[in-house]
Amino acid sequence: MTVRSDPQGVRIEVWVQPRASRTAVVGMQGDALKVRVAAPPVGGEANAELVRCLARALGMARNRVEIVRGHGSRRKTVRVRGIDEARAREALGIG
């Protein structure tokens, strides 16, 4: 499941494509949300760009979005505090 409830908000399974031409949420990749980020996967740049992209897409402050698993991997689990599952799905277009 891509988006699931968490005691503090939601957890989102994400597949990240670094070094893309532009940063955007692009849909689904298997059972994960696919996000293209323009940043390279070095020095945490792609992770920081992913957090900015998801915060913007969800209308949340960046400090409410954190990567909780997969810091060095393309497959990540992201926690977003202060949002419910239905609102997250709607904002990400994965109804």
PDB file of N, CA, C and O in Angstrom, chain B, residues numbered from 101:
ATOM      1  N   MET B 101       0.851  -1.180   0.000  1.00  0.00           N
ATOM      2  CA  MET B 101       0.000   0.000   0.000  1.00  0.00           C
ATOM      3  C   MET B 101       0.895   1.242   0.000  1.00  0.00           C
ATOM      4  O   MET B 101       1.829   1.337   0.796  1.00  0.00           O
ATOM      5  N   THR B 102       0.616   2.161  -0.865  1.00  0.00           N
ATOM      6  CA  THR B 102       1.427   3.359  -1.040  1.00  0.00           C
ATOM      7  C   THR B 102       1.314   4.321   0.133  1.00  0.00           C
ATOM      8  O   THR B 102       2.328   4.786   0.653  1.00  0.00           O
ATOM      9  N   VAL B 103       0.088   4.624   0.554  1.00  0.00           N
ATOM     10  CA  VAL B 103      -0.152   5.543   1.668  1.00  0.00           C
ATOM     11  C   VAL B 103      -0.896   4.782   2.745  1.00  0.00           C
ATOM     12  O   VAL B 103      -1.926   4.162   2.479  1.00  0.00           O
ATOM     13  N   ARG B 104      -0.379   4.827   3.958  1.00  0.00           N
ATOM     14  CA  ARG B 104      -1.075   4.162   5.057  1.00  0.00           C
ATOM     15  C   ARG B 104      -1.008   5.044   6.304  1.00  0.00           C
ATOM     16  O   ARG B 104      -0.096   5.853   6.469  1.00  0.00           O
ATOM     17  N   SER B 105      -1.989   4.864   7.162  1.00  0.00           N
ATOM     18  CA  SER B 105      -2.066   5.655   8.389  1.00  0.00           C
ATOM     19  C   SER B 105      -0.910   5.329   9.318  1.00  0.00           C
ATOM     20  O   SER B 105      -0.404   4.207   9.348  1.00  0.00           O
ATOM     21  N   ASP B 106      -0.513   6.324  10.061  1.00  0.00           N
ATOM     22  CA  ASP B 106       0.568   6.254  11.042  1.00  0.00           C
ATOM     23  C   ASP B 106       0.035   6.987  12.270  1.00  0.00           C
ATOM     24  O   ASP B 106      -0.774   7.901  12.112  1.00  0.00           O
ATOM     25  N   PRO B 107       0.448   6.632  13.479  1.00  0.00           N
ATOM     26  CA  PRO B 107      -0.070   7.342  14.658  1.00  0.00           C
ATOM     27  C   PRO B 107       0.106   8.866  14.597  1.00  0.00           C
ATOM     28  O   PRO B 107      -0.668   9.602  15.210  1.00  0.00           O
ATOM     29  N   GLN B 108       1.121   9.343  13.859  1.00  0.00           N
ATOM     30  CA  GLN B 108       1.373  10.783  13.774  1.00  0.00           C
ATOM     31  C   GLN B 108       0.866  11.410  12.477  1.00  0.00           C
ATOM     32  O   GLN B 108       0.904  12.631  12.328  1.00  0.00           O
ATOM     33  N   GLY B 109       0.391  10.590  11.535  1.00  0.00           N
ATOM     34  CA  GLY B 109      -0.060  11.104  10.243  1.00  0.00           C
ATOM     35  C   GLY B 109      -0.169   9.975   9.246  1.00  0.00           C
ATOM     36  O   GLY B 109      -1.039   9.113   9.370  1.00  0.00           O
ATOM     37  N   VAL B 110       0.732   9.973   8.229  1.00  0.00           N
ATOM     38  CA  VAL B 110       0.746   8.905   7.235  1.00  0.00           C
ATOM     39  C   VAL B 110       2.184   8.506   6.914  1.00  0.00           C
ATOM     40  O   VAL B 110       3.128   9.258   7.156  1.00  0.00           O
ATOM     41  N   ARG B 111       2.321   7.301   6.361  1.00  0.00           N
ATOM     42  CA  ARG B 111       3.584   6.838   5.789  1.00  0.00           C
ATOM     43  C   ARG B 111       3.338   6.604   4.310  1.00  0.00           C
ATOM     44  O   ARG B 111       2.311   6.052   3.914  1.00  0.00           O
ATOM     45  N   ILE B 112       4.289   7.028   3.508  1.00  0.00           N
ATOM     46  CA  ILE B 112       4.168   6.910   2.061  1.00  0.00           C
ATOM     47  C   ILE B 112       5.371   6.140   1.534  1.00  0.00           C
ATOM     48  O   ILE B 112       6.517   6.485   1.823  1.00  0.00           O
ATOM     49  N   GLU B 113       5.098   5.089   0.752  1.00  0.00           N
ATOM     50  CA  GLU B 113       6.168   4.348   0.083  1.00  0.00           C
ATOM     51  C   GLU B 113       6.480   5.103  -1.203  1.00  0.00           C
ATOM     52  O   GLU B 113       5.581   5.391  -1.994  1.00  0.00           O
ATOM     53  N   VAL B 114       7.765   5.426  -1.411  1.00  0.00           N
ATOM     54  CA  VAL B 114       8.171   6.261  -2.532  1.00  0.00           C
ATOM     55  C   VAL B 114       9.290   5.587  -3.320  1.00  0.00           C
ATOM     56  O   VAL B 114      10.190   4.978  -2.741  1.00  0.00           O
ATOM     57  N   TRP B 115       9.225   5.701  -4.643  1.00  0.00           N
ATOM     58  CA  TRP B 115      10.313   5.293  -5.540  1.00  0.00           C
ATOM     59  C   TRP B 115      10.864   6.578  -6.134  1.00  0.00           C
ATOM     60  O   TRP B 115      10.136   7.321  -6.793  1.00  0.00           O
ATOM     61  N   VAL B 116      12.159   6.849  -5.904  1.00  0.00           N
ATOM     62  CA  VAL B 116      12.770   8.106  -6.321  1.00  0.00           C
ATOM     63  C   VAL B 116      13.646   7.903  -7.549  1.00  0.00           C
ATOM     64  O   VAL B 116      14.440   6.964  -7.609  1.00  0.00           O
ATOM     65  N   GLN B 117      13.493   8.787  -8.524  1.00  0.00           N
ATOM     66  CA  GLN B 117      14.359   8.799  -9.702  1.00  0.00           C
ATOM     67  C   GLN B 117      15.194  10.075  -9.641  1.00  0.00           C
ATOM     68  O   GLN B 117      14.698  11.152  -9.972  1.00  0.00           O
ATOM     69  N   PRO B 118      16.459   9.966  -9.221  1.00  0.00           N
ATOM     70  CA  PRO B 118      17.308  11.159  -9.137  1.00  0.00           C
ATOM     71  C   PRO B 118      17.801  11.602 -10.520  1.00  0.00           C
ATOM     72  O   PRO B 118      17.686  10.870 -11.502  1.00  0.00           O
ATOM     73  N   ARG B 119      18.347  12.808 -10.567  1.00  0.00           N
ATOM     74  CA  ARG B 119      18.920  13.398 -11.785  1.00  0.00           C
ATOM     75  C   ARG B 119      17.908  13.500 -12.933  1.00  0.00           C
ATOM     76  O   ARG B 119      18.272  13.353 -14.100  1.00  0.00           O
ATOM     77  N   ALA B 120      16.655  13.748 -12.600  1.00  0.00           N
ATOM     78  CA  ALA B 120      15.630  13.944 -13.622  1.00  0.00           C
ATOM     79  C   ALA B 120      15.744  15.373 -14.165  1.00  0.00           C
ATOM     80  O   ALA B 120      16.433  16.208 -13.578  1.00  0.00           O
ATOM     81  N   SER B 121      15.081  15.648 -15.265  1.00  0.00           N
ATOM     82  CA  SER B 121      15.137  16.996 -15.836  1.00  0.00           C
ATOM     83  C   SER B 121      14.405  18.015 -14.957  1.00  0.00           C
ATOM     84  O   SER B 121      14.748  19.198 -14.942  1.00  0.00           O
ATOM     85  N   ARG B 122      13.386  17.535 -14.221  1.00  0.00           N
ATOM     86  CA  ARG B 122      12.681  18.423 -13.282  1.00  0.00           C
ATOM     87  C   ARG B 122      12.101  17.584 -12.148  1.00  0.00           C
ATOM     88  O   ARG B 122      11.916  16.375 -12.284  1.00  0.00           O
ATOM     89  N   THR B 123      11.823  18.230 -11.054  1.00  0.00           N
ATOM     90  CA  THR B 123      11.281  17.561  -9.874  1.00  0.00           C
ATOM     91  C   THR B 123       9.758  17.536  -9.959  1.00  0.00           C
ATOM     92  O   THR B 123       9.122  18.568 -10.170  1.00  0.00           O
ATOM     93  N   ALA B 124       9.175  16.335  -9.792  1.00  0.00           N
ATOM     94  CA  ALA B 124       7.712  16.218  -9.857  1.00  0.00           C
ATOM     95  C   ALA B 124       7.260  14.855  -9.351  1.00  0.00           C
ATOM     96  O   ALA B 124       7.983  13.864  -9.461  1.00  0.00           O
ATOM     97  N   VAL B 125       6.050  14.824  -8.795  1.00  0.00           N
ATOM     98  CA  VAL B 125       5.374  13.565  -8.488  1.00  0.00           C
ATOM     99  C   VAL B 125       4.762  13.114  -9.805  1.00  0.00           C
ATOM    100  O   VAL B 125       4.006  13.864 -10.423  1.00  0.00           O
ATOM    101  N   VAL B 126       5.083  11.880 -10.248  1.00  0.00           N
ATOM    102  CA  VAL B 126       4.665  11.474 -11.597  1.00  0.00           C
ATOM    103  C   VAL B 126       3.678  10.319 -11.631  1.00  0.00           C
ATOM    104  O   VAL B 126       3.231   9.948 -12.716  1.00  0.00           O
ATOM    105  N   GLY B 127       3.324   9.743 -10.513  1.00  0.00           N
ATOM    106  CA  GLY B 127       2.352   8.648 -10.521  1.00  0.00           C
ATOM    107  C   GLY B 127       2.848   7.465  -9.717  1.00  0.00           C
ATOM    108  O   GLY B 127       3.498   7.622  -8.684  1.00  0.00           O
ATOM    109  N   MET B 128       2.530   6.275 -10.210  1.00  0.00           N
ATOM    110  CA  MET B 128       2.861   5.052  -9.479  1.00  0.00           C
ATOM    111  C   MET B 128       3.970   4.272 -10.180  1.00  0.00           C
ATOM    112  O   MET B 128       4.060   4.265 -11.408  1.00  0.00           O
ATOM    113  N   GLN B 129       4.802   3.624  -9.394  1.00  0.00           N
ATOM    114  CA  GLN B 129       5.828   2.697  -9.858  1.00  0.00           C
ATOM    115  C   GLN B 129       5.608   1.434  -9.048  1.00  0.00           C
ATOM    116  O   GLN B 129       6.103   1.321  -7.927  1.00  0.00           O
ATOM    117  N   GLY B 130       4.875   0.489  -9.599  1.00  0.00           N
ATOM    118  CA  GLY B 130       4.501  -0.700  -8.845  1.00  0.00           C
ATOM    119  C   GLY B 130       3.571  -0.305  -7.719  1.00  0.00           C
ATOM    120  O   GLY B 130       2.497   0.246  -7.958  1.00  0.00           O
ATOM    121  N   ASP B 131       3.981  -0.587  -6.482  1.00  0.00           N
ATOM    122  CA  ASP B 131       3.154  -0.243  -5.321  1.00  0.00           C
ATOM    123  C   ASP B 131       3.668   0.985  -4.581  1.00  0.00           C
ATOM    124  O   ASP B 131       3.313   1.208  -3.424  1.00  0.00           O
ATOM    125  N   ALA B 132       4.508   1.787  -5.248  1.00  0.00           N
ATOM    126  CA  ALA B 132       5.073   2.983  -4.618  1.00  0.00           C
ATOM    127  C   ALA B 132       4.765   4.220  -5.459  1.00  0.00           C
ATOM    128  O   ALA B 132       4.542   4.133  -6.666  1.00  0.00           O
ATOM    129  N   LEU B 133       4.757   5.365  -4.794  1.00  0.00           N
ATOM    130  CA  LEU B 133       4.589   6.647  -5.468  1.00  0.00           C
ATOM    131  C   LEU B 133       5.912   6.995  -6.141  1.00  0.00           C
ATOM    132  O   LEU B 133       6.955   6.988  -5.487  1.00  0.00           O
ATOM    133  N   LYS B 134       5.887   7.299  -7.440  1.00  0.00           N
ATOM    134  CA  LYS B 134       7.122   7.643  -8.147  1.00  0.00           C
ATOM    135  C   LYS B 134       7.297   9.151  -8.139  1.00  0.00           C
ATOM    136  O   LYS B 134       6.396   9.907  -8.501  1.00  0.00           O
ATOM    137  N   VAL B 135       8.502   9.570  -7.709  1.00  0.00           N
ATOM    138  CA  VAL B 135       8.840  10.983  -7.668  1.00  0.00           C
ATOM    139  C   VAL B 135      10.173  11.171  -8.386  1.00  0.00           C
ATOM    140  O   VAL B 135      11.166  10.524  -8.051  1.00  0.00           O
ATOM    141  N   ARG B 136      10.184  12.047  -9.358  1.00  0.00           N
ATOM    142  CA  ARG B 136      11.429  12.405 -10.041  1.00  0.00           C
ATOM    143  C   ARG B 136      12.000  13.629  -9.360  1.00  0.00           C
ATOM    144  O   ARG B 136      11.284  14.596  -9.098  1.00  0.00           O
ATOM    145  N   VAL B 137      13.303  13.587  -9.072  1.00  0.00           N
ATOM    146  CA  VAL B 137      13.964  14.744  -8.462  1.00  0.00           C
ATOM    147  C   VAL B 137      15.140  15.156  -9.340  1.00  0.00           C
ATOM    148  O   VAL B 137      15.868  14.307  -9.855  1.00  0.00           O
ATOM    149  N   ALA B 138      15.319  16.449  -9.505  1.00  0.00           N
ATOM    150  CA  ALA B 138      16.382  16.971 -10.355  1.00  0.00           C
ATOM    151  C   ALA B 138      17.751  16.859  -9.695  1.00  0.00           C
ATOM    152  O   ALA B 138      18.769  16.912 -10.384  1.00  0.00           O
ATOM    153  N   ALA B 139      17.795  16.706  -8.394  1.00  0.00           N
ATOM    154  CA  ALA B 139      19.061  16.659  -7.654  1.00  0.00           C
ATOM    155  C   ALA B 139      19.760  15.308  -7.824  1.00  0.00           C
ATOM    156  O   ALA B 139      19.104  14.288  -8.035  1.00  0.00           O
ATOM    157  N   PRO B 140      21.092  15.305  -7.731  1.00  0.00           N
ATOM    158  CA  PRO B 140      21.836  14.043  -7.785  1.00  0.00           C
ATOM    159  C   PRO B 140      21.776  13.315  -6.444  1.00  0.00           C
ATOM    160  O   PRO B 140      21.525  13.936  -5.412  1.00  0.00           O
ATOM    161  N   PRO B 141      22.005  12.001  -6.456  1.00  0.00           N
ATOM    162  CA  PRO B 141      21.928  11.229  -5.211  1.00  0.00           C
ATOM    163  C   PRO B 141      23.236  11.252  -4.416  1.00  0.00           C
ATOM    164  O   PRO B 141      23.721  10.204  -3.991  1.00  0.00           O
ATOM    165  N   VAL B 142      23.796  12.417  -4.219  1.00  0.00           N
ATOM    166  CA  VAL B 142      25.030  12.547  -3.441  1.00  0.00           C
ATOM    167  C   VAL B 142      24.842  13.591  -2.349  1.00  0.00           C
ATOM    168  O   VAL B 142      24.155  14.595  -2.543  1.00  0.00           O
ATOM    169  N   GLY B 143      25.449  13.347  -1.223  1.00  0.00           N
ATOM    170  CA  GLY B 143      25.396  14.308  -0.122  1.00  0.00           C
ATOM    171  C   GLY B 143      24.003  14.603   0.399  1.00  0.00           C
ATOM    172  O   GLY B 143      23.781  15.650   1.008  1.00  0.00           O
ATOM    173  N   GLY B 144      23.068  13.704   0.174  1.00  0.00           N
ATOM    174  CA  GLY B 144      21.707  13.915   0.665  1.00  0.00           C
ATOM    175  C   GLY B 144      20.887  14.897  -0.152  1.00  0.00           C
ATOM    176  O   GLY B 144      19.785  15.267   0.253  1.00  0.00           O
ATOM    177  N   GLU B 145      21.409  15.327  -1.300  1.00  0.00           N
ATOM    178  CA  GLU B 145      20.699  16.326  -2.111  1.00  0.00           C
ATOM    179  C   GLU B 145      19.369  15.801  -2.645  1.00  0.00           C
ATOM    180  O   GLU B 145      18.362  16.508  -2.603  1.00  0.00           O
ATOM    181  N   ALA B 146      19.359  14.563  -3.148  1.00  0.00           N
ATOM    182  CA  ALA B 146      18.114  13.994  -3.677  1.00  0.00           C
ATOM    183  C   ALA B 146      17.092  13.802  -2.561  1.00  0.00           C
ATOM    184  O   ALA B 146      15.899  14.025  -2.769  1.00  0.00           O
ATOM    185  N   ASN B 147      17.545  13.394  -1.390  1.00  0.00           N
ATOM    186  CA  ASN B 147      16.626  13.232  -0.251  1.00  0.00           C
ATOM    187  C   ASN B 147      16.017  14.566   0.150  1.00  0.00           C
ATOM    188  O   ASN B 147      14.817  14.648   0.413  1.00  0.00           O
ATOM    189  N   ALA B 148      16.832  15.606   0.200  1.00  0.00           N
ATOM    190  CA  ALA B 148      16.319  16.934   0.564  1.00  0.00           C
ATOM    191  C   ALA B 148      15.321  17.426  -0.478  1.00  0.00           C
ATOM    192  O   ALA B 148      14.303  18.024  -0.128  1.00  0.00           O
ATOM    193  N   GLU B 149      15.603  17.178  -1.745  1.00  0.00           N
ATOM    194  CA  GLU B 149      14.690  17.586  -2.811  1.00  0.00           C
ATOM    195  C   GLU B 149      13.380  16.803  -2.741  1.00  0.00           C
ATOM    196  O   GLU B 149      12.311  17.358  -2.993  1.00  0.00           O
ATOM    197  N   LEU B 150      13.462  15.517  -2.399  1.00  0.00           N
ATOM    198  CA  LEU B 150      12.258  14.701  -2.229  1.00  0.00           C
ATOM    199  C   LEU B 150      11.379  15.276  -1.122  1.00  0.00           C
ATOM    200  O   LEU B 150      10.167  15.397  -1.302  1.00  0.00           O
ATOM    201  N   VAL B 151      11.964  15.629   0.010  1.00  0.00           N
ATOM    202  CA  VAL B 151      11.206  16.203   1.129  1.00  0.00           C
ATOM    203  C   VAL B 151      10.540  17.500   0.688  1.00  0.00           C
ATOM    204  O   VAL B 151       9.365  17.719   0.983  1.00  0.00           O
ATOM    205  N   ARG B 152      11.279  18.371  -0.019  1.00  0.00           N
ATOM    206  CA  ARG B 152      10.693  19.637  -0.499  1.00  0.00           C
ATOM    207  C   ARG B 152       9.529  19.375  -1.447  1.00  0.00           C
ATOM    208  O   ARG B 152       8.486  20.022  -1.347  1.00  0.00           O
ATOM    209  N   CYS B 153       9.704  18.428  -2.369  1.00  0.00           N
ATOM    210  CA  CYS B 153       8.670  18.118  -3.355  1.00  0.00           C
ATOM    211  C   CYS B 153       7.399  17.595  -2.689  1.00  0.00           C
ATOM    212  O   CYS B 153       6.300  18.055  -3.001  1.00  0.00           O
ATOM    213  N   LEU B 154       7.544  16.638  -1.777  1.00  0.00           N
ATOM    214  CA  LEU B 154       6.366  16.079  -1.103  1.00  0.00           C
ATOM    215  C   LEU B 154       5.685  17.116  -0.218  1.00  0.00           C
ATOM    216  O   LEU B 154       4.456  17.168  -0.168  1.00  0.00           O
ATOM    217  N   ALA B 155       6.456  17.935   0.478  1.00  0.00           N
ATOM    218  CA  ALA B 155       5.864  18.981   1.322  1.00  0.00           C
ATOM    219  C   ALA B 155       5.044  19.940   0.467  1.00  0.00           C
ATOM    220  O   ALA B 155       3.935  20.319   0.845  1.00  0.00           O
ATOM    221  N   ARG B 156       5.582  20.328  -0.675  1.00  0.00           N
ATOM    222  CA  ARG B 156       4.872  21.237  -1.581  1.00  0.00           C
ATOM    223  C   ARG B 156       3.597  20.573  -2.126  1.00  0.00           C
ATOM    224  O   ARG B 156       2.537  21.197  -2.152  1.00  0.00           O
ATOM    225  N   ALA B 157       3.702  19.320  -2.555  1.00  0.00           N
ATOM    226  CA  ALA B 157       2.543  18.604  -3.117  1.00  0.00           C
ATOM    227  C   ALA B 157       1.430  18.417  -2.090  1.00  0.00           C
ATOM    228  O   ALA B 157       0.248  18.445  -2.434  1.00  0.00           O
ATOM    229  N   LEU B 158       1.808  18.228  -0.839  1.00  0.00           N
ATOM    230  CA  LEU B 158       0.833  17.977   0.225  1.00  0.00           C
ATOM    231  C   LEU B 158       0.376  19.251   0.927  1.00  0.00           C
ATOM    232  O   LEU B 158      -0.544  19.210   1.745  1.00  0.00           O
ATOM    233  N   GLY B 159       1.006  20.378   0.618  1.00  0.00           N
ATOM    234  CA  GLY B 159       0.660  21.634   1.273  1.00  0.00           C
ATOM    235  C   GLY B 159       1.071  21.652   2.735  1.00  0.00           C
ATOM    236  O   GLY B 159       0.388  22.233   3.578  1.00  0.00           O
ATOM    237  N   MET B 160       2.204  21.002   3.027  1.00  0.00           N
ATOM    238  CA  MET B 160       2.680  20.889   4.406  1.00  0.00           C
ATOM    239  C   MET B 160       4.029  21.603   4.541  1.00  0.00           C
ATOM    240  O   MET B 160       4.718  21.833   3.547  1.00  0.00           O
ATOM    241  N   ALA B 161       4.393  21.946   5.759  1.00  0.00           N
ATOM    242  CA  ALA B 161       5.724  22.483   6.027  1.00  0.00           C
ATOM    243  C   ALA B 161       6.749  21.354   5.880  1.00  0.00           C
ATOM    244  O   ALA B 161       6.457  20.195   6.177  1.00  0.00           O
ATOM    245  N   ARG B 162       7.948  21.706   5.420  1.00  0.00           N
ATOM    246  CA  ARG B 162       8.994  20.693   5.220  1.00  0.00           C
ATOM    247  C   ARG B 162       9.342  19.949   6.499  1.00  0.00           C
ATOM    248  O   ARG B 162       9.703  18.773   6.444  1.00  0.00           O
ATOM    249  N   ASN B 163       9.241  20.607   7.651  1.00  0.00           N
ATOM    250  CA  ASN B 163       9.607  19.941   8.901  1.00  0.00           C
ATOM    251  C   ASN B 163       8.606  18.869   9.320  1.00  0.00           C
ATOM    252  O   ASN B 163       8.844  18.153  10.293  1.00  0.00           O
ATOM    253  N   ARG B 164       7.491  18.746   8.603  1.00  0.00           N
ATOM    254  CA  ARG B 164       6.509  17.690   8.876  1.00  0.00           C
ATOM    255  C   ARG B 164       6.748  16.450   8.022  1.00  0.00           C
ATOM    256  O   ARG B 164       6.088  15.428   8.208  1.00  0.00           O
ATOM    257  N   VAL B 165       7.690  16.540   7.086  1.00  0.00           N
ATOM    258  CA  VAL B 165       7.998  15.439   6.165  1.00  0.00           C
ATOM    259  C   VAL B 165       9.388  14.906   6.489  1.00  0.00           C
ATOM    260  O   VAL B 165      10.358  15.664   6.507  1.00  0.00           O
ATOM    261  N   GLU B 166       9.485  13.591   6.748  1.00  0.00           N
ATOM    262  CA  GLU B 166      10.798  13.014   7.041  1.00  0.00           C
ATOM    263  C   GLU B 166      10.925  11.627   6.433  1.00  0.00           C
ATOM    264  O   GLU B 166       9.971  10.850   6.398  1.00  0.00           O
ATOM    265  N   ILE B 167      12.121  11.341   5.961  1.00  0.00           N
ATOM    266  CA  ILE B 167      12.419  10.012   5.438  1.00  0.00           C
ATOM    267  C   ILE B 167      12.745   9.129   6.632  1.00  0.00           C
ATOM    268  O   ILE B 167      13.660   9.431   7.398  1.00  0.00           O
ATOM    269  N   VAL B 168      12.000   8.037   6.795  1.00  0.00           N
ATOM    270  CA  VAL B 168      12.217   7.166   7.953  1.00  0.00           C
ATOM    271  C   VAL B 168      12.915   5.858   7.583  1.00  0.00           C
ATOM    272  O   VAL B 168      13.400   5.144   8.460  1.00  0.00           O
ATOM    273  N   ARG B 169      12.966   5.543   6.288  1.00  0.00           N
ATOM    274  CA  ARG B 169      13.668   4.336   5.855  1.00  0.00           C
ATOM    275  C   ARG B 169      14.119   4.513   4.410  1.00  0.00           C
ATOM    276  O   ARG B 169      13.398   5.088   3.594  1.00  0.00           O
ATOM    277  N   GLY B 170      15.317   4.016   4.098  1.00  0.00           N
ATOM    278  CA  GLY B 170      15.808   4.021   2.730  1.00  0.00           C
ATOM    279  C   GLY B 170      16.616   5.241   2.348  1.00  0.00           C
ATOM    280  O   GLY B 170      16.600   5.638   1.183  1.00  0.00           O
ATOM    281  N   HIS B 171      17.317   5.848   3.278  1.00  0.00           N
ATOM    282  CA  HIS B 171      18.084   7.064   2.984  1.00  0.00           C
ATOM    283  C   HIS B 171      19.062   6.882   1.823  1.00  0.00           C
ATOM    284  O   HIS B 171      19.275   7.821   1.055  1.00  0.00           O
ATOM    285  N   GLY B 172      19.653   5.713   1.677  1.00  0.00           N
ATOM    286  CA  GLY B 172      20.618   5.472   0.610  1.00  0.00           C
ATOM    287  C   GLY B 172      20.065   4.661  -0.539  1.00  0.00           C
ATOM    288  O   GLY B 172      20.831   4.139  -1.350  1.00  0.00           O
ATOM    289  N   SER B 173      18.764   4.544  -0.626  1.00  0.00           N
ATOM    290  CA  SER B 173      18.111   3.693  -1.618  1.00  0.00           C
ATOM    291  C   SER B 173      17.115   4.504  -2.436  1.00  0.00           C
ATOM    292  O   SER B 173      16.688   5.580  -2.017  1.00  0.00           O
ATOM    293  N   ARG B 174      16.746   3.985  -3.601  1.00  0.00           N
ATOM    294  CA  ARG B 174      15.694   4.643  -4.381  1.00  0.00           C
ATOM    295  C   ARG B 174      14.323   4.409  -3.758  1.00  0.00           C
ATOM    296  O   ARG B 174      13.426   5.240  -3.901  1.00  0.00           O
ATOM    297  N   ARG B 175      14.158   3.295  -3.076  1.00  0.00           N
ATOM    298  CA  ARG B 175      12.889   2.962  -2.408  1.00  0.00           C
ATOM    299  C   ARG B 175      12.947   3.515  -0.990  1.00  0.00           C
ATOM    300  O   ARG B 175      13.842   3.164  -0.221  1.00  0.00           O
ATOM    301  N   LYS B 176      12.012   4.364  -0.648  1.00  0.00           N
ATOM    302  CA  LYS B 176      12.022   5.027   0.661  1.00  0.00           C
ATOM    303  C   LYS B 176      10.648   4.969   1.311  1.00  0.00           C
ATOM    304  O   LYS B 176       9.629   4.830   0.634  1.00  0.00           O
ATOM    305  N   THR B 177      10.639   5.078   2.617  1.00  0.00           N
ATOM    306  CA  THR B 177       9.413   5.269   3.373  1.00  0.00           C
ATOM    307  C   THR B 177       9.492   6.662   3.978  1.00  0.00           C
ATOM    308  O   THR B 177      10.466   7.008   4.647  1.00  0.00           O
ATOM    309  N   VAL B 178       8.460   7.453   3.735  1.00  0.00           N
ATOM    310  CA  VAL B 178       8.414   8.830   4.204  1.00  0.00           C
ATOM    311  C   VAL B 178       7.244   8.979   5.163  1.00  0.00           C
ATOM    312  O   VAL B 178       6.138   8.528   4.869  1.00  0.00           O
ATOM    313  N   ARG B 179       7.481   9.607   6.306  1.00  0.00           N
ATOM    314  CA  ARG B 179       6.406   9.915   7.255  1.00  0.00           C
ATOM    315  C   ARG B 179       6.034  11.389   7.109  1.00  0.00           C
ATOM    316  O   ARG B 179       6.900  12.262   7.043  1.00  0.00           O
ATOM    317  N   VAL B 180       4.725  11.643   7.060  1.00  0.00           N
ATOM    318  CA  VAL B 180       4.224  13.014   7.018  1.00  0.00           C
ATOM    319  C   VAL B 180       3.319  13.183   8.227  1.00  0.00           C
ATOM    320  O   VAL B 180       2.291  12.516   8.346  1.00  0.00           O
ATOM    321  N   ARG B 181       3.710  14.081   9.123  1.00  0.00           N
ATOM    322  CA  ARG B 181       2.938  14.318  10.341  1.00  0.00           C
ATOM    323  C   ARG B 181       1.854  15.369  10.097  1.00  0.00           C
ATOM    324  O   ARG B 181       2.063  16.352   9.386  1.00  0.00           O
ATOM    325  N   GLY B 182       0.692  15.132  10.706  1.00  0.00           N
ATOM    326  CA  GLY B 182      -0.369  16.126  10.682  1.00  0.00           C
ATOM    327  C   GLY B 182      -1.273  16.089   9.460  1.00  0.00           C
ATOM    328  O   GLY B 182      -1.877  17.104   9.112  1.00  0.00           O
ATOM    329  N   ILE B 183      -1.378  14.950   8.807  1.00  0.00           N
ATOM    330  CA  ILE B 183      -2.260  14.808   7.649  1.00  0.00           C
ATOM    331  C   ILE B 183      -2.905  13.428   7.722  1.00  0.00           C
ATOM    332  O   ILE B 183      -2.296  12.486   8.230  1.00  0.00           O
ATOM    333  N   ASP B 184      -4.123  13.301   7.225  1.00  0.00           N
ATOM    334  CA  ASP B 184      -4.754  11.979   7.229  1.00  0.00           C
ATOM    335  C   ASP B 184      -4.596  11.308   5.865  1.00  0.00           C
ATOM    336  O   ASP B 184      -4.228  11.946   4.879  1.00  0.00           O
ATOM    337  N   GLU B 185      -4.876  10.028   5.834  1.00  0.00           N
ATOM    338  CA  GLU B 185      -4.658   9.216   4.641  1.00  0.00           C
ATOM    339  C   GLU B 185      -5.464   9.714   3.441  1.00  0.00           C
ATOM    340  O   GLU B 185      -4.934   9.797   2.333  1.00  0.00           O
ATOM    341  N   ALA B 186      -6.723  10.041   3.648  1.00  0.00           N
ATOM    342  CA  ALA B 186      -7.583  10.488   2.541  1.00  0.00           C
ATOM    343  C   ALA B 186      -7.067  11.790   1.937  1.00  0.00           C
ATOM    344  O   ALA B 186      -7.023  11.927   0.714  1.00  0.00           O
ATOM    345  N   ARG B 187      -6.680  12.737   2.770  1.00  0.00           N
ATOM    346  CA  ARG B 187      -6.177  14.022   2.275  1.00  0.00           C
ATOM    347  C   ARG B 187      -4.862  13.838   1.527  1.00  0.00           C
ATOM    348  O   ARG B 187      -4.633  14.484   0.505  1.00  0.00           O
ATOM    349  N   ALA B 188      -3.995  12.961   2.032  1.00  0.00           N
ATOM    350  CA  ALA B 188      -2.711  12.695   1.383  1.00  0.00           C
ATOM    351  C   ALA B 188      -2.931  12.079   0.004  1.00  0.00           C
ATOM    352  O   ALA B 188      -2.308  12.498  -0.971  1.00  0.00           O
ATOM    353  N   ARG B 189      -3.809  11.094  -0.077  1.00  0.00           N
ATOM    354  CA  ARG B 189      -4.104  10.436  -1.372  1.00  0.00           C
ATOM    355  C   ARG B 189      -4.664  11.447  -2.379  1.00  0.00           C
ATOM    356  O   ARG B 189      -4.268  11.447  -3.544  1.00  0.00           O
ATOM    357  N   GLU B 190      -5.569  12.294  -1.937  1.00  0.00           N
ATOM    358  CA  GLU B 190      -6.159  13.283  -2.813  1.00  0.00           C
ATOM    359  C   GLU B 190      -5.099  14.264  -3.319  1.00  0.00           C
ATOM    360  O   GLU B 190      -5.038  14.554  -4.514  1.00  0.00           O
ATOM    361  N   ALA B 191      -4.263  14.775  -2.408  1.00  0.00           N
ATOM    362  CA  ALA B 191      -3.245  15.752  -2.784  1.00  0.00           C
ATOM    363  C   ALA B 191      -2.224  15.161  -3.752  1.00  0.00           C
ATOM    364  O   ALA B 191      -1.707  15.871  -4.615  1.00  0.00           O
ATOM    365  N   LEU B 192      -1.931  13.863  -3.615  1.00  0.00           N
ATOM    366  CA  LEU B 192      -0.945  13.206  -4.473  1.00  0.00           C
ATOM    367  C   LEU B 192      -1.561  12.634  -5.745  1.00  0.00           C
ATOM    368  O   LEU B 192      -0.845  12.155  -6.624  1.00  0.00           O
ATOM    369  N   GLY B 193      -2.876  12.684  -5.841  1.00  0.00           N
ATOM    370  CA  GLY B 193      -3.556  12.198  -7.033  1.00  0.00           C
ATOM    371  C   GLY B 193      -3.562  10.688  -7.178  1.00  0.00           C
ATOM    372  O   GLY B 193      -3.546  10.165  -8.292  1.00  0.00           O
ATOM    373  N   ILE B 194      -3.585   9.978  -6.035  1.00  0.00           N
ATOM    374  CA  ILE B 194      -3.589   8.515  -6.090  1.00  0.00           C
ATOM    375  C   ILE B 194      -4.852   7.949  -5.448  1.00  0.00           C
ATOM    376  O   ILE B 194      -4.903   6.768  -5.104  1.00  0.00           O
ATOM    377  N   GLY B 195      -5.864   8.788  -5.287  1.00  0.00           N
ATOM    378  CA  GLY B 195      -7.172   8.467  -4.785  1.00  0.00           C
ATOM    379  C   GLY B 195      -7.360   7.128  -4.297  1.00  0.00           C
ATOM    380  O   GLY B 195      -8.454   6.781  -3.852  1.00  0.00           O
TER     381      GLY B 195
END
